[in-house]
Amino acid sequence: MSPLPGEPFGQLHHLRAELNRLIELLVDDPVSARPGWLPPVDLVERERAVEVQLEVPGVSASDLQVEVVDQKLLVRGTKPRLPGEVPGGRFHLAERFIGPFTVSVELSQPVLPAQATARLHQGVLTVTLPKLVDRRHRRHVIPVEDL
C-alpha cells in the first residue's frame, strides 16, 4: 500500500515518481528534452562600424532573421537536423544542438540599421552595423563673406 499524497512520505514518493519520469524522458529522447541553444557570439567594435559574428554551422541564410530593434540586434534562426540522420535509429548520445534560437545583442552606441549588412560564410554569420557618427562636437569653420 502506498502512502497518501498528504503524508510526508507520500510527497517524497510523488517527487521520486516525477524524477523517474523526467529521467526516462531524457533517456528516450535526449535531443527534444534539452532546452534551446545559443550560438557563440563575438562583438567587435571597429572605427566606423560594429561587427557581430555568430557561429551557426548548418544554418542556411533562409533560416535566419536579422533585425535591429531600438539599441539591440536580434538574430533568430533554426538549425535543422540534417536529412537522413539516424534513419530508424535512436540516439544514445546527442551533443550537437538543433532547433530554434534567438540571440539579442545590446549595442553600446547608435548605428545606422538601414546601411547594415549580414553575410553568411562557412557557418559564420557576420552582421556589420555602421556607426552613427555624432556630429554635435565636431568643429566646422564657416567662412564669413564680406559684402
N, C-alpha and C positions, 0 to 999 in steps of 0.2 A: 504494500500500500504506500503510495507516495504522499508526502506531506501536503497540506492545504496551502494554497498560494499566500495566504495571510501570515502563515507561520514563518519564523526566521529561516528555517532550513528549506521551506518551500520557495522562498525568494532566491536562495542560493541555487536550488535545483533549477528554477526557471532561468537564471543567469547562465548556468552551465549549459543548459539546452540551447540557449541562444548563441553562446560562443561556439558550440559544436556546429550549429547550423552555418555560422559565418565561415568557419574553417572549411567545412565541406564545400561551400560556395567557392572559396579560393582554390581548393584542390581541383574542383570540377572545371572551372573556367577562370584561370588566373588573369587572363587578359581583360575580360569585361569587368572583373571585380575591382580592378585598380582604378584610382581616381585619374582625372585628366592629367596631362603633361604640359610642360612649358619648355619650348626650345631655348637653348642658351642664347644670350643676347650680349652684344658688345655695343657700347655707345662711345663714339669718337667725336670730339669737337675739333673741327678744322678752322682755318682762318675765316672762311666765308660760308661754311655750312656745318650742319650737324649730321653725322652719319650713324645710322643704326643698322647693325648687322645681326641677322638671326640665322641660326643653323637649323635648316629644315629639310634634311635629306629625304627623298621620296615624295616630297610635296610638289605638285605642279603649280604653275602660275595661275591656272584656272581655279585652283582650290584655295587661293589666298584673297583676302580682302584687306586693303591698307587704307587708313584714313586718319586725318588729323582732326581731333575734336578739342576745342579750347587749346590748352597747352599740353595735350597728350597725343602721342602716336599710338594708334590702336591697330594691331595686326591680328586678324582672325584667319584660321585655316583648319584644314583637316588632313591628317596623314592617314591615307588608306592602307589597308592590308593589301599586299601585292596579290594579284590574281593567281590562283593555283597554289598558294602557300598552304601546305599541310592539308591536301585534299583527303578527306575521310580520316584524318588523324586527330589526335588530341594532344594539347600542349601539356608538358610536364614542367617546363620552364619557359617563361616569356619575359625577356628583359628589354626588348625593343618596344618603344612606345608607339601607339597608334591612336587614332581618334582625333576629336576636335581640340583646339587650343585657342586661347586668347591671351595676347601679350599687350600690356599697357606700359608705355614708357613716358615718364614725365619729362617734358622738355624744359630746360633751365632758362631758355630765352625765346623771344618771339621768332617765328620762322615764317617763310612765305610758302604756304601749302600749295598754292596754285602752280608754283615752279618746282615742286618736289618730283623726284623720280624714284621708281622702285624697279630693281633688276634682280632676277633670279638666275644665278650661275653656279653650277655644280653643287647644288644643295644649300647655297648660302643666299639669303635674300638681303640685298643692300638697299636701304632707303636713304636717299640724300635729300636733306631739307635745307635749302638756302636760308641763311640768317637774315632777319630783318635788321638792316643797319639803322641804328639810332642816329639820326642826323641833328638832334637838338643841340649837341655840344660841339658840333663841327664849326670851324671858323671858315667863313666865306666873306672875302673882301668885295665890297660893292664899289665900283669906281664912281666918283662924283663927276658929273658933267657940268662944265661951265657954260652957261647960256649967255 
